Every structure is written in C-alpha cells, then in structure tokens.
Amino acid sequence: MTPDELRSAYIKFFVDRGHKEIPSASLLPENDPTTLFTSCGMQPLVPYLLGQPHPAGKRLVDSQKSFRSQDIEEVGDNRHTTFFEMLGNWSLGDYFKKEQLAWLFEFLVNVVKLDPHRLFVTVFAGNADVPRDTESVEIWKALFSSKQIEAKDIDHSDTKGMQDGRIFYYSEQKNWWSRSGIPSAMPPGEPGGPDSEVFYDFGAELHQHENSQWKNQLCHVNCDCGRFMEIGNSVFMQYQKQLDGSFKELPQLNVDFGGGLERLYAA
C-alpha cells in the first residue's frame, strides 16, 4: 500500500459510511487573525464545530495539508515534521464516541491490516471541570475483546510503566485537545474536549527505549523514546471555554478525528 493508496482507502472508508469528502483548505487561513498557518485539520472547521451548519452536511472527511513551525524543534525524532497531511473525519452533531472508535478500529485493523496486539490507546483522566472518560474505556475494551485481547485500563503509566495495560489514563497535558492546547491556554470562545489517542508499538525488539536518553525511566506509550507512536486522535469536541474560565457544553456533540498520514504509513 502506497501513501496515495492509504489516503484513498481512508477517504473511501468514511465516504462509504455517509461522509462527504471536502477539499484541503489553504495553508494560509481565511478569516482567522490568531495564526499565520493552518496547523491542524480542525482549524478550517471551527465555525461548524460551534454550531454553524456546514454546506456539505454533518459527516465530513478530508486530508488537510498542515504546517507547524513550532515542531521544527522536534524534527529529528521518528514522528515530527513541520509539514504533514492530517487525515480527518468529522461528526457535526451526528454520531459520537461509540461509532467513531469502532470505525477507527475497523479501519486500522481490517483495512490497513495493523496487528491489533500492537495497538494501545489513551483516554482523558478527568479534571475539576470534565469527568474521567470511562465511556471510551468501555468501548475500547469491547473492541479489543472482539479480537480476543484483554484490555486493562491503567493509571499513572507515566511513572509506573505499562503494567500490562492496553488502555491508559492521562491528564489534560496529554488527552485534552484544543487548537491552543491545555484548557488554561484556551482563549474564551474556543472549542475543545477530551480525546482518545491510538498508539502503534514498533516493538521491544528494536531496543529503542534502551538506546534512548530515557533508558533509565520506565517506558510507556507517551514516552519520547520512539517505541510507541501516536497514529490517530479522536477528539470529542463538546466544550467551549467561557469568559470566566469555565467550560460549557456546546449545543452539539462533535467528533474531530486527526491521523497523520505519514505516521500511519510508517506504522
């Protein structure tokens, strides 16, 4: 499978499930004075995530060209570039967690033919404003169980290691997504929400952790050693930051999936 074939397979998969393909937006964003470049797939869709009807409907799919100048500091590892394509599918007030996670798992395992034993996932651990995402945990457990894989959910893997887990809770530093990052960095009016990331395990046999500067720490899916690589992020875009710093649920529950084409092809 070539990168072009991978992109086409992704688009077709979601078109077959009622999504409308939309074109990649310009790298120079329109009507957005907050940033110089389109840096993620959700950026051109912010008005529609906030409730404005999209002319193409409630289910969308695309491959968005993106540029992140800040990632130049990370170039040189096995997962960062400044320019990339972000495969994306969107639900604007239509389906939510159950459908999204099941379709993603089906695409990765049945279409791309990734070994499900090499897939690990993370979920939001919760904070004072937003509860722990136990709903996604139960969905993931059922999906892995369908492949005869036990999926233990684990806390504190960043300090205690993998602990034979398959599903890992992380704080807002890792499993909350908005264009501005963590909740405290979000300006009033910006949408955001908890997310669930999928990681691919390149395998202990490559000894990436043992040969890295983190070799004296316990490895986990978010370790920077490179053994595990995030290949997809399902964002449950359901909150909007208010002027007083609190969060209010959006009028509609949205799904914003982003998966780096280059990363998925590496897997």
ZADO-1210 file (C-alpha; in nm, 4 decimals, padded with zeros to 6 digits):
<atoms>
<atom x="00.0000" y="00.0000" z="00.0000" code="MET" pos="1"/>
<atom x="00.1431" y="00.3366" z="-00.1070" code="THR" pos="2"/>
<atom x="00.0723" y="00.6666" z="00.0733" code="PRO" pos="3"/>
<atom x="-00.1691" y="00.7621" z="-00.2060" code="ASP" pos="4"/>
<atom x="-00.3493" y="00.4301" z="-00.1667" code="GLU" pos="5"/>
<atom x="-00.3638" y="00.4763" z="00.2109" code="LEU" pos="6"/>
<atom x="-00.5167" y="00.8232" z="00.1743" code="ARG" pos="7"/>
<atom x="-00.7690" y="00.6963" z="-00.0806" code="SER" pos="8"/>
<atom x="-00.8608" y="00.3980" z="00.1381" code="ALA" pos="9"/>
<atom x="-00.9289" y="00.6268" z="00.4331" code="TYR" pos="10"/>
<atom x="-01.1445" y="00.8649" z="00.2295" code="ILE" pos="11"/>
<atom x="-01.3396" y="00.5757" z="00.0752" code="LYS" pos="12"/>
<atom x="-01.3930" y="00.4080" z="00.4120" code="PHE" pos="13"/>
<atom x="-01.5705" y="00.7118" z="00.5507" code="PHE" pos="14"/>
<atom x="-01.7499" y="00.8067" z="00.2291" code="VAL" pos="15"/>
<atom x="-01.8983" y="00.4558" z="00.2399" code="ASP" pos="16"/>
<atom x="-02.0275" y="00.5442" z="00.5875" code="ARG" pos="17"/>
<atom x="-02.2137" y="00.8541" z="00.4811" code="GLY" pos="18"/>
<atom x="-01.9377" y="01.1156" z="00.4914" code="HIS" pos="19"/>
<atom x="-01.8900" y="01.3868" z="00.2305" code="LYS" pos="20"/>
<atom x="-01.5333" y="01.4472" z="00.1149" code="GLU" pos="21"/>
<atom x="-01.4257" y="01.8106" z="00.1438" code="ILE" pos="22"/>
<atom x="-01.1072" y="01.9623" z="-00.0067" code="PRO" pos="23"/>
<atom x="-00.7974" y="02.0567" z="00.1892" code="SER" pos="24"/>
<atom x="-00.8189" y="02.4208" z="00.2961" code="ALA" pos="25"/>
<atom x="-00.5458" y="02.6728" z="00.2163" code="SER" pos="26"/>
<atom x="-00.2293" y="02.6708" z="00.4288" code="LEU" pos="27"/>
<atom x="-00.2958" y="03.0440" z="00.4747" code="LEU" pos="28"/>
<atom x="-00.6149" y="03.0539" z="00.6833" code="PRO" pos="29"/>
<atom x="-00.9064" y="03.2758" z="00.5911" code="GLU" pos="30"/>
<atom x="-01.0810" y="03.4943" z="00.8485" code="ASN" pos="31"/>
<atom x="-00.8568" y="03.3805" z="01.1331" code="ASP" pos="32"/>
<atom x="-00.6217" y="03.6505" z="01.2660" code="PRO" pos="33"/>
<atom x="-00.4970" y="03.4287" z="01.5505" code="THR" pos="34"/>
<atom x="-00.2488" y="03.2254" z="01.3446" code="THR" pos="35"/>
<atom x="-00.0319" y="03.2539" z="01.0336" code="LEU" pos="36"/>
<atom x="-00.0805" y="02.8994" z="00.9037" code="PHE" pos="37"/>
<atom x="-00.3311" y="02.6166" z="00.9017" code="THR" pos="38"/>
<atom x="-00.1741" y="02.3906" z="01.1618" code="SER" pos="39"/>
<atom x="-00.4385" y="02.1206" z="01.2057" code="CYS" pos="40"/>
<atom x="-00.7373" y="01.9669" z="01.0370" code="GLY" pos="41"/>
<atom x="-00.9941" y="02.1230" z="01.2685" code="MET" pos="42"/>
<atom x="-00.8833" y="02.4821" z="01.2132" code="GLN" pos="43"/>
<atom x="-01.0914" y="02.5495" z="00.8984" code="PRO" pos="44"/>
<atom x="-01.3942" y="02.3865" z="01.0638" code="LEU" pos="45"/>
<atom x="-01.4138" y="02.5874" z="01.3874" code="VAL" pos="46"/>
<atom x="-01.7347" y="02.7756" z="01.2876" code="PRO" pos="47"/>
<atom x="-01.9096" y="02.4448" z="01.2196" code="TYR" pos="48"/>
<atom x="-01.7896" y="02.2879" z="01.5444" code="LEU" pos="49"/>
<atom x="-01.9535" y="02.5820" z="01.7202" code="LEU" pos="50"/>
<atom x="-02.2868" y="02.5073" z="01.5535" code="GLY" pos="51"/>
<atom x="-02.2923" y="02.6779" z="01.2138" code="GLN" pos="52"/>
<atom x="-02.4358" y="02.4330" z="00.9550" code="PRO" pos="53"/>
<atom x="-02.1780" y="02.3025" z="00.7073" code="HIS" pos="54"/>
<atom x="-02.2955" y="02.3136" z="00.3440" code="PRO" pos="55"/>
<atom x="-02.1742" y="01.9547" z="00.2914" code="ALA" pos="56"/>
<atom x="-02.3681" y="01.8149" z="00.5873" code="GLY" pos="57"/>
<atom x="-02.2946" y="01.6671" z="00.9298" code="LYS" pos="58"/>
<atom x="-02.0466" y="01.3953" z="00.8277" code="ARG" pos="59"/>
<atom x="-01.7234" y="01.5096" z="00.6634" code="LEU" pos="60"/>
<atom x="-01.3906" y="01.3528" z="00.5654" code="VAL" pos="61"/>
<atom x="-01.0724" y="01.5110" z="00.4309" code="ASP" pos="62"/>
<atom x="-00.6947" y="01.5103" z="00.4141" code="SER" pos="63"/>
<atom x="-00.5791" y="01.8512" z="00.5341" code="GLN" pos="64"/>
<atom x="-00.2340" y="01.9855" z="00.4498" code="LYS" pos="65"/>
<atom x="-00.0902" y="02.1383" z="00.7680" code="SER" pos="66"/>
<atom x="00.2169" y="02.3348" z="00.8769" code="PHE" pos="67"/>
<atom x="00.3509" y="02.3628" z="01.2325" code="ARG" pos="68"/>
<atom x="00.6529" y="02.5882" z="01.2562" code="SER" pos="69"/>
<atom x="00.6867" y="02.5171" z="01.6296" code="GLN" pos="70"/>
<atom x="00.7552" y="02.1495" z="01.5556" code="ASP" pos="71"/>
<atom x="01.0898" y="02.2387" z="01.3971" code="ILE" pos="72"/>
<atom x="01.2352" y="02.1961" z="01.7475" code="GLU" pos="73"/>
<atom x="01.1220" y="01.8308" z="01.7393" code="GLU" pos="74"/>
<atom x="01.2408" y="01.7405" z="01.3887" code="VAL" pos="75"/>
<atom x="01.4939" y="01.4586" z="01.4037" code="GLY" pos="76"/>
<atom x="01.2928" y="01.2052" z="01.6007" code="ASP" pos="77"/>
<atom x="01.0800" y="00.9362" z="01.4356" code="ASN" pos="78"/>
<atom x="00.7485" y="01.1226" z="01.4411" code="ARG" pos="79"/>
<atom x="00.7738" y="01.5001" z="01.3902" code="HIS" pos="80"/>
<atom x="00.7819" y="01.7080" z="01.0721" code="THR" pos="81"/>
<atom x="00.6806" y="02.0680" z="01.0099" code="THR" pos="82"/>
<atom x="00.4617" y="01.9918" z="00.7055" code="PHE" pos="83"/>
<atom x="00.2257" y="01.6951" z="00.7011" code="PHE" pos="84"/>
<atom x="-00.1143" y="01.5710" z="00.5910" code="GLU" pos="85"/>
<atom x="-00.3801" y="01.5154" z="00.8539" code="MET" pos="86"/>
<atom x="-00.6454" y="01.2605" z="00.7676" code="LEU" pos="87"/>
<atom x="-00.9696" y="01.3703" z="00.9292" code="GLY" pos="88"/>
<atom x="-01.3277" y="01.2657" z="00.9764" code="ASN" pos="89"/>
<atom x="-01.5898" y="01.4795" z="01.1420" code="TRP" pos="90"/>
<atom x="-01.9268" y="01.4460" z="01.3043" code="SER" pos="91"/>
<atom x="-02.1032" y="01.7776" z="01.3494" code="LEU" pos="92"/>
<atom x="-02.3745" y="01.6901" z="01.5975" code="GLY" pos="93"/>
<atom x="-02.4320" y="01.3439" z="01.4477" code="ASP" pos="94"/>
<atom x="-02.2533" y="01.0295" z="01.5757" code="TYR" pos="95"/>
<atom x="-02.0258" y="01.0276" z="01.8793" code="PHE" pos="96"/>
<atom x="-01.7870" y="00.8004" z="02.0701" code="LYS" pos="97"/>
<atom x="-01.9382" y="00.4576" z="02.0026" code="LYS" pos="98"/>
<atom x="-01.9402" y="00.4922" z="01.6250" code="GLU" pos="99"/>
<atom x="-01.6123" y="00.6824" z="01.5995" code="GLN" pos="100"/>
<atom x="-01.3961" y="00.4437" z="01.7982" code="LEU" pos="101"/>
<atom x="-01.5492" y="00.1358" z="01.6350" code="ALA" pos="102"/>
<atom x="-01.4955" y="00.2719" z="01.2834" code="TRP" pos="103"/>
<atom x="-01.1385" y="00.3753" z="01.3605" code="LEU" pos="104"/>
<atom x="-01.0568" y="00.0310" z="01.4998" code="PHE" pos="105"/>
<atom x="-01.2164" y="-00.1336" z="01.1955" code="GLU" pos="106"/>
<atom x="-01.0164" y="00.0842" z="00.9564" code="PHE" pos="107"/>
<atom x="-00.6830" y="00.0260" z="01.1289" code="LEU" pos="108"/>
<atom x="-00.7252" y="-00.3493" z="01.1760" code="VAL" pos="109"/>
<atom x="-00.9383" y="-00.4624" z="00.8808" code="ASN" pos="110"/>
<atom x="-00.8387" y="-00.2144" z="00.6089" code="VAL" pos="111"/>
<atom x="-00.4813" y="-00.1111" z="00.6922" code="VAL" pos="112"/>
<atom x="-00.4190" y="-00.4588" z="00.8416" code="LYS" pos="113"/>
<atom x="-00.2346" y="-00.3385" z="01.1506" code="LEU" pos="114"/>
<atom x="-00.1845" y="-00.6055" z="01.4153" code="ASP" pos="115"/>
<atom x="-00.4301" y="-00.5186" z="01.6979" code="PRO" pos="116"/>
<atom x="-00.1807" y="-00.6554" z="01.9505" code="HIS" pos="117"/>
<atom x="00.0437" y="-00.3600" z="01.8588" code="ARG" pos="118"/>
<atom x="-00.2285" y="-00.1017" z="01.9247" code="LEU" pos="119"/>
<atom x="-00.2563" y="00.0814" z="02.2576" code="PHE" pos="120"/>
<atom x="-00.4895" y="00.3660" z="02.3496" code="VAL" pos="121"/>
<atom x="-00.5092" y="00.6582" z="02.5901" code="THR" pos="122"/>
<atom x="-00.8083" y="00.8387" z="02.7390" code="VAL" pos="123"/>
<atom x="-00.8719" y="01.1514" z="02.9452" code="PHE" pos="124"/>
<atom x="-00.8257" y="01.1045" z="03.3210" code="ALA" pos="125"/>
<atom x="-01.0597" y="01.3923" z="03.4066" code="GLY" pos="126"/>
<atom x="-01.0144" y="01.7210" z="03.5925" code="ASN" pos="127"/>
<atom x="-01.2172" y="01.9589" z="03.8072" code="ALA" pos="128"/>
<atom x="-01.4373" y="02.0624" z="03.5137" code="ASP" pos="129"/>
<atom x="-01.4668" y="01.7496" z="03.2973" code="VAL" pos="130"/>
<atom x="-01.5175" y="01.3909" z="03.4209" code="PRO" pos="131"/>
<atom x="-01.2972" y="01.0887" z="03.3503" code="ARG" pos="132"/>
<atom x="-01.3764" y="00.9325" z="03.0133" code="ASP" pos="133"/>
<atom x="-01.4946" y="00.5917" z="03.1288" code="THR" pos="134"/>
<atom x="-01.7333" y="00.5692" z="02.8324" code="GLU" pos="135"/>
<atom x="-01.4439" y="00.5461" z="02.5856" code="SER" pos="136"/>
<atom x="-01.2713" y="00.2914" z="02.8097" code="VAL" pos="137"/>
<atom x="-01.5678" y="00.0537" z="02.7933" code="GLU" pos="138"/>
<atom x="-01.5936" y="00.0932" z="02.4153" code="ILE" pos="139"/>
<atom x="-01.2241" y="00.0165" z="02.3708" code="TRP" pos="140"/>
<atom x="-01.2445" y="-00.2868" z="02.5977" code="LYS" pos="141"/>
<atom x="-01.5234" y="-00.4327" z="02.3846" code="ALA" pos="142"/>
<atom x="-01.3337" y="-00.3651" z="02.0613" code="LEU" pos="143"/>
<atom x="-01.0152" y="-00.5333" z="02.1822" code="PHE" pos="144"/>
<atom x="-01.2186" y="-00.8196" z="02.3260" code="SER" pos="145"/>
<atom x="-01.3595" y="-00.8822" z="01.9767" code="SER" pos="146"/>
<atom x="-01.0008" y="-00.9718" z="01.8800" code="LYS" pos="147"/>
<atom x="-00.9517" y="-01.1848" z="02.1941" code="GLN" pos="148"/>
<atom x="-00.7289" y="-00.9197" z="02.3527" code="ILE" pos="149"/>
<atom x="-00.7664" y="-00.8324" z="02.7202" code="GLU" pos="150"/>
<atom x="-00.7572" y="-00.4554" z="02.7618" code="ALA" pos="151"/>
<atom x="-00.6712" y="-00.3494" z="03.1163" code="LYS" pos="152"/>
<atom x="-00.7154" y="00.0202" z="03.1942" code="ASP" pos="153"/>
<atom x="-00.4232" y="00.1683" z="03.3853" code="ILE" pos="154"/>
<atom x="-00.3493" y="00.4870" z="03.5806" code="ASP" pos="155"/>
<atom x="-00.0105" y="00.6570" z="03.6268" code="HIS" pos="156"/>
<atom x="00.1731" y="00.4748" z="03.3472" code="SER" pos="157"/>
<atom x="00.3999" y="00.7779" z="03.3050" code="ASP" pos="158"/>
<atom x="00.5537" y="00.6973" z="03.6444" code="THR" pos="159"/>
<atom x="00.4737" y="00.3263" z="03.6872" code="LYS" pos="160"/>
<atom x="00.5182" y="00.1990" z="03.3317" code="GLY" pos="161"/>
<atom x="00.2949" y="-00.0206" z="03.1176" code="MET" pos="162"/>
<atom x="00.1738" y="-00.2551" z="03.3967" code="GLN" pos="163"/>
<atom x="00.0382" y="-00.4983" z="03.1334" code="ASP" pos="164"/>
<atom x="-00.2143" y="-00.2343" z="03.0301" code="GLY" pos="165"/>
<atom x="-00.3788" y="-00.1647" z="02.6971" code="ARG" pos="166"/>
<atom x="-00.5776" y="00.1497" z="02.7874" code="ILE" pos="167"/>
<atom x="-00.4079" y="00.4341" z="02.9753" code="PHE" pos="168"/>
<atom x="-00.5450" y="00.7387" z="03.1561" code="TYR" pos="169"/>
<atom x="-00.3575" y="01.0655" z="03.1080" code="TYR" pos="170"/>
<atom x="-00.4185" y="01.4194" z="03.2284" code="SER" pos="171"/>
<atom x="-00.5151" y="01.7239" z="03.0244" code="GLU" pos="172"/>
<atom x="-00.1479" y="01.7638" z="02.9332" code="GLN" pos="173"/>
<atom x="-00.1855" y="01.4631" z="02.7020" code="LYS" pos="174"/>
<atom x="-00.5528" y="01.3828" z="02.6497" code="ASN" pos="175"/>
<atom x="-00.7260" y="01.7142" z="02.6080" code="TRP" pos="176"/>
<atom x="-00.7275" y="01.8765" z="02.2668" code="TRP" pos="177"/>
<atom x="-00.7871" y="02.2290" z="02.1504" code="SER" pos="178"/>
<atom x="-00.6062" y="02.4393" z="01.8975" code="ARG" pos="179"/>
<atom x="-00.4358" y="02.6234" z="02.1859" code="SER" pos="180"/>
<atom x="-00.3520" y="02.3158" z="02.3910" code="GLY" pos="181"/>
<atom x="-00.4474" y="02.2605" z="02.7546" code="ILE" pos="182"/>
<atom x="-00.7653" y="02.4202" z="02.8995" code="PRO" pos="183"/>
<atom x="-00.5810" y="02.7026" z="03.0767" code="SER" pos="184"/>
<atom x="-00.4218" y="02.8123" z="02.7471" code="ALA" pos="185"/>
<atom x="-00.7515" y="02.8320" z="02.5591" code="MET" pos="186"/>
<atom x="-00.8957" y="03.1783" z="02.4888" code="PRO" pos="187"/>
<atom x="-01.2647" y="03.2413" z="02.5609" code="PRO" pos="188"/>
<atom x="-01.4865" y="03.1088" z="02.2846" code="GLY" pos="189"/>
<atom x="-01.2523" y="02.8325" z="02.1707" code="GLU" pos="190"/>
<atom x="-01.3912" y="02.4773" z="02.1435" code="PRO" pos="191"/>
<atom x="-01.2106" y="02.1781" z="02.2895" code="GLY" pos="192"/>
<atom x="-01.2612" y="01.8457" z="02.4557" code="GLY" pos="193"/>
<atom x="-01.1194" y="01.5192" z="02.5857" code="PRO" pos="194"/>
<atom x="-00.9584" y="01.2869" z="02.3362" code="ASP" pos="195"/>
<atom x="-00.8604" y="00.9253" z="02.2886" code="SER" pos="196"/>
<atom x="-00.5335" y="00.8545" z="02.1098" code="GLU" pos="197"/>
<atom x="-00.4217" y="00.5360" z="01.9363" code="VAL" pos="198"/>
<atom x="-00.0541" y="00.4372" z="01.9528" code="PHE" pos="199"/>
<atom x="00.1351" y="00.1846" z="01.7428" code="TYR" pos="200"/>
<atom x="00.4047" y="-00.0242" z="01.9116" code="ASP" pos="201"/>
<atom x="00.7112" y="-00.0702" z="01.6902" code="PHE" pos="202"/>
<atom x="00.8187" y="-00.3447" z="01.9284" code="GLY" pos="203"/>
<atom x="01.0620" y="-00.4100" z="02.2109" code="ALA" pos="204"/>
<atom x="01.2821" y="-00.5998" z="01.9664" code="GLU" pos="205"/>
<atom x="01.4078" y="-00.2702" z="01.8186" code="LEU" pos="206"/>
<atom x="01.5516" y="-00.1677" z="02.1586" code="HIS" pos="207"/>
<atom x="01.4511" y="00.1945" z="02.1004" code="GLN" pos="208"/>
<atom x="01.3951" y="00.2613" z="02.4687" code="HIS" pos="209"/>
<atom x="01.7196" y="00.1010" z="02.5826" code="GLU" pos="210"/>
<atom x="01.9146" y="00.3084" z="02.3304" code="ASN" pos="211"/>
<atom x="01.7470" y="00.6391" z="02.4167" code="SER" pos="212"/>
<atom x="01.8197" y="00.9095" z="02.6720" code="GLN" pos="213"/>
<atom x="01.5130" y="00.7877" z="02.8660" code="TRP" pos="214"/>
<atom x="01.6564" y="00.4384" z="02.9191" code="LYS" pos="215"/>
<atom x="01.6711" y="00.4845" z="03.2959" code="ASN" pos="216"/>
<atom x="01.2985" y="00.5608" z="03.3128" code="GLN" pos="217"/>
<atom x="01.0052" y="00.3231" z="03.2715" code="LEU" pos="218"/>
<atom x="00.8707" y="00.3152" z="02.9157" code="CYS" pos="219"/>
<atom x="00.5045" y="00.3971" z="02.8472" code="HIS" pos="220"/>
<atom x="00.3021" y="00.4871" z="02.5386" code="VAL" pos="221"/>
<atom x="00.3781" y="00.8598" z="02.5713" code="ASN" pos="222"/>
<atom x="00.7496" y="00.8015" z="02.6295" code="CYS" pos="223"/>
<atom x="00.9697" y="01.0050" z="02.3945" code="ASP" pos="224"/>
<atom x="01.1961" y="00.7098" z="02.3160" code="CYS" pos="225"/>
<atom x="01.0051" y="00.6399" z="01.9939" code="GLY" pos="226"/>
<atom x="00.8912" y="00.2842" z="02.0580" code="ARG" pos="227"/>
<atom x="00.5274" y="00.3956" z="02.0615" code="PHE" pos="228"/>
<atom x="00.3928" y="00.6424" z="01.8054" code="MET" pos="229"/>
<atom x="00.0565" y="00.8143" z="01.8064" code="GLU" pos="230"/>
<atom x="-00.1201" y="00.7408" z="01.4765" code="ILE" pos="231"/>
<atom x="-00.4645" y="00.8841" z="01.5446" code="GLY" pos="232"/>
<atom x="-00.6542" y="01.1080" z="01.7830" code="ASN" pos="233"/>
<atom x="-01.0319" y="01.1088" z="01.8269" code="SER" pos="234"/>
<atom x="-01.1276" y="01.4398" z="01.9861" code="VAL" pos="235"/>
<atom x="-01.4700" y="01.4640" z="02.1431" code="PHE" pos="236"/>
<atom x="-01.5220" y="01.8323" z="02.0808" code="MET" pos="237"/>
<atom x="-01.8041" y="01.9087" z="02.3197" code="GLN" pos="238"/>
<atom x="-01.6984" y="02.2108" z="02.5285" code="TYR" pos="239"/>
<atom x="-01.6459" y="02.5825" z="02.4771" code="GLN" pos="240"/>
<atom x="-01.4407" y="02.7992" z="02.7113" code="LYS" pos="241"/>
<atom x="-01.6302" y="03.0875" z="02.8700" code="GLN" pos="242"/>
<atom x="-01.5168" y="03.4384" z="02.9624" code="LEU" pos="243"/>
<atom x="-01.4938" y="03.3419" z="03.3297" code="ASP" pos="244"/>
<atom x="-01.2650" y="03.0463" z="03.2511" code="GLY" pos="245"/>
<atom x="-01.5304" y="02.7812" z="03.2979" code="SER" pos="246"/>
<atom x="-01.6439" y="02.5325" z="03.0336" code="PHE" pos="247"/>
<atom x="-01.9911" y="02.4983" z="02.8882" code="LYS" pos="248"/>
<atom x="-02.1126" y="02.2138" z="02.6697" code="GLU" pos="249"/>
<atom x="-02.1573" y="02.3051" z="02.3054" code="LEU" pos="250"/>
<atom x="-02.5091" y="02.2879" z="02.1599" code="PRO" pos="251"/>
<atom x="-02.3984" y="01.9807" z="01.9634" code="GLN" pos="252"/>
<atom x="-02.1588" y="01.6945" z="02.0418" code="LEU" pos="253"/>
<atom x="-01.8844" y="01.6757" z="01.7787" code="ASN" pos="254"/>
<atom x="-01.6166" y="01.4293" z="01.6736" code="VAL" pos="255"/>
<atom x="-01.2892" y="01.5625" z="01.5339" code="ASP" pos="256"/>
<atom x="-01.0520" y="01.2854" z="01.4282" code="PHE" pos="257"/>
<atom x="-00.6986" y="01.3574" z="01.3125" code="GLY" pos="258"/>
<atom x="-00.4469" y="01.0991" z="01.1984" code="GLY" pos="259"/>
<atom x="-00.1123" y="01.1878" z="01.0432" code="GLY" pos="260"/>
<atom x="-00.0832" y="01.0251" z="00.7006" code="LEU" pos="261"/>
<atom x="00.2936" y="00.9957" z="00.7323" code="GLU" pos="262"/>
<atom x="00.2756" y="00.8418" z="01.0800" code="ARG" pos="263"/>
<atom x="00.0096" y="00.5925" z="00.9798" code="LEU" pos="264"/>
<atom x="00.2155" y="00.4947" z="00.6768" code="TYR" pos="265"/>
<atom x="00.5202" y="00.4425" z="00.8996" code="ALA" pos="266"/>
<atom x="00.3151" y="00.2002" z="01.1096" code="ALA" pos="267"/>
</atoms>
